[in-house]
Amino acid sequence: MNRIRLRLLVGLAFVVICAGLRAQDSGVLGYWQEPGGSIIHVDHCGSNLCARLVAISASAPSRVDGNNPNESLRKRSLCGLRIGDGFQASGPSKAEGGTLYDPKSGKTYHGRMESHGDKLDLRGYFAFAIFGRTETWARTSEVKTCTGND
C-alpha cells in the first residue's frame, strides 16, 4: 500500500511540476517568430519589457537598419536591435504602453501585445489603437541567435 501511495505522490508531483513549467511558458515573455521568419526575444529590460531581434531570417530584405529616419543609424546591424521598448505588463498575458520599431519601414508606433497560448498578437498604432494593425507571431523554442556581424 505504501508503494502505491508513493507512486501516486511522485506522479502527482511530476504533473504539478510540468504544469508549472508550462505556466512559465505562457505570457508575452519568450522567443517569438514573426511571419517573415525572424526571431524576437521578449524579456525584462529593467522594470519594463522589451523586444529584441535575435535571429534574422535568411529571406529578410536587409541585415542593416537601412530605413531608419536617422541617417547615422542606417548602417547599424539589425542583429540585437531593440524593436520594442517601454512595455508594462498589465496582466499575465498582456503588455502595453510601449513602442514598436518597424525596421522595414523605419517607423515607430505605439504598441501593445497579448499572448494567446503559443500566439502573440502585436498591435502597432498611431495615437489610437483603432488606427493601426495587428501582426501575430508564433512562440518558438528553436533559436539560433545572430551575431553583431550578421
Secondary structure, DSSP 4 states (H G I P E B T S, - for coil): -HHHHHHHHHHHHHHHHHHHHHHHH-SS-EEEE-TTS-EEEEEEETTEEEEEEEE--TT-S-SB-TT-SSGGGTTSBSTT-EEEEEEEEEETTEEEEEEEEETTTTEEEEEEEEEETTEEEEEEESSSTTSEEEEEEEE--------TT-
